[in-house]
């Protein structure tokens, strides 16, 4: 019985913590709610590596390292939208410190 009560209390606490961590997406201005700009992990937040990705068409795209260490090329589609193309280099090319 104690295990059941403890597990229910844990689930309620975990769900409350999940809701408490959500960021606001609107701001109250006067009597209206104004949408806040979306915060996303863009290339500005990522670190540039100084290297480039060369695709099959011969276009060069800058390579960045995300906050969690993954490498990606910031590409632009034909429609003009930017997106990340994640790169999985072989193990012998992971040394970026001058080799």
Secondary structure, 3 states (H helix, E strand, C coil): CHHHHHHHHHHHHHHHHHHHCCCCCEEEECCEEEECCCCCCCCCCCEEEEEEEECCCCCEEEEEECCCCCEEEEEECCCCCEEEEEECCCHHHCCCCCC
